[in-house]
């Protein structure tokens, strides 16, 4: 059984990912991106996610800086997104970018992250790691992947 898609919500504080498999009986796996000093740890991301799940295809939310976000946090966020893109590119992973507006419109949800988490739990009741409010990024990564796999691109 192999992974068919890695979906990533880079997040402004900490990002998350969902891995989908070609076996329809296997639940996706969700987790937080490995982080050190509020930035994605590239070597851990490579080892535990890209190589660990043998990723060949990925979708990453196309993000931008947010209003009222500080210069330092915006820079760290940008570096983290760059690390994710760089690791995926270096590993030859096919990459798609989707804006939050596009996939959320396709999933018929707005900006409320709790609505997204509730929908993810309804669509994937067997997925472990969505129980807490702080798991909103995981839920959004799961929904982003769901959107792409259901023909959203």
C-alpha positions in Angstrom: 0.0 0.0 0.0 1.4 3.3 -0.9 0.7 7.0 -0.3 -1.1 8.6 -3.2 -1.2 12.2 -1.9 0.3 14.4 0.7 -1.8 17.5 1.6 -0.2 20.3 3.5 -1.7 23.3 5.3 1.4 25.4 6.1 -0.5 27.3 8.8 0.7 30.6 10.2 1.8 29.2 13.6 2.3 25.5 12.9 1.5 23.6 9.8 -0.1 20.2 9.4 -0.3 17.4 6.9 -2.6 14.6 5.8 -1.4 11.5 3.9 -3.9 9.6 1.7 -3.5 6.0 0.6 -4.5 4.0 -2.5 -6.3 1.5 -0.2 -9.9 2.8 0.2 -10.1 0.9 3.5 -7.2 2.7 5.1 -7.9 6.0 6.9 -5.7 9.0 6.0 -3.0 9.9 8.6 -2.8 13.4 9.9 -0.1 15.1 12.0 1.6 18.4 12.6 4.6 19.4 10.5 7.9 18.9 12.4 8.9 22.3 13.7 12.0 23.8 15.4 12.0 27.4 16.7 8.6 28.0 15.0 9.9 26.9 11.5 9.5 23.7 9.6 12.5 21.4 10.3 13.4 20.4 6.7 15.4 17.3 7.6 12.7 15.9 9.8 10.1 16.8 7.2 12.1 14.9 4.6 12.8 11.9 6.8 9.5 11.4 8.6 7.1 12.6 6.0 8.4 12.6 2.4 10.7 9.6 2.6 8.8 8.0 5.5 5.5 7.8 3.5 7.3 7.6 0.1 5.4 10.6 -1.2 5.2 11.1 -5.0 2.4 13.7 -5.2 1.5 16.6 -3.0 -0.8 19.6 -2.7 0.1 22.6 -0.6 -2.2 25.4 0.3 -1.0 28.6 -1.7 -0.6 31.0 1.2 0.5 34.6 1.6 1.4 36.9 4.5 -1.6 38.0 6.6 -2.6 41.5 7.6 -1.4 42.6 11.0 1.2 39.8 11.1 4.6 41.0 12.4 7.6 41.2 10.1 9.5 38.5 12.1 6.6 36.0 12.1 5.9 36.7 8.5 9.5 36.0 7.6 9.6 32.7 9.6 6.3 31.7 8.0 7.6 32.4 4.5 10.8 30.5 5.2 8.8 27.5 6.5 6.7 27.4 3.3 9.9 27.7 1.3 11.4 24.7 3.1 8.3 22.6 2.4 8.4 23.6 -1.3 12.2 23.0 -1.5 12.1 19.6 0.1 9.3 18.5 -2.2 11.1 19.8 -5.3 14.4 18.3 -4.3 12.7 14.9 -3.9 11.0 15.1 -7.2 7.5 15.2 -5.7 4.8 16.4 -8.1 3.3 19.6 -6.5 0.0 21.4 -6.9 -0.9 24.7 -5.2 -4.4 25.6 -4.3 -5.6 28.8 -2.7 -7.6 28.6 0.5 -10.5 30.4 -1.2 -10.6 27.8 -4.0 -10.7 24.6 -1.9 -12.9 26.1 0.8 -15.4 27.2 -1.8 -15.3 23.7 -3.3 -15.9 22.1 0.1 -18.7 24.7 0.8 -17.1 26.1 4.0 -16.0 29.5 5.0 -13.1 30.8 7.0 -14.3 29.3 10.3 -11.7 26.7 11.3 -14.0 24.9 13.7 -16.5 24.4 10.9 -13.7 22.9 8.9 -12.7 20.6 11.8 -16.3 19.5 12.3 -16.6 18.7 8.6 -13.3 16.7 8.6 -14.5 14.7 11.5 -17.8 13.9 9.8 -16.1 12.9 6.5 -13.4 10.9 8.2 -14.7 9.6 11.5 -11.9 7.0 11.8 -9.0 9.5 11.5 -7.1 9.9 14.7 -5.8 13.4 15.6 -8.7 15.7 15.0 -10.2 15.7 18.5 -8.9 19.0 19.9 -9.4 22.6 18.8 -5.7 22.9 18.2 -6.0 20.3 15.5 -7.6 22.7 13.1 -4.6 22.7 10.8 -4.7 18.9 10.5 -8.4 19.1 9.6 -7.8 21.7 6.9 -5.0 19.6 5.4 -7.4 16.6 5.4 -10.1 18.7 3.7 -7.6 20.1 1.2 -6.5 16.6 0.2 -10.2 15.5 0.0 -10.9 18.4 -2.3 -8.1 17.4 -4.7 -8.8 13.7 -4.6 -12.5 14.3 -5.4 -11.6 16.2 -8.6 -11.3 19.7 -7.2 -8.4 20.6 -9.5 
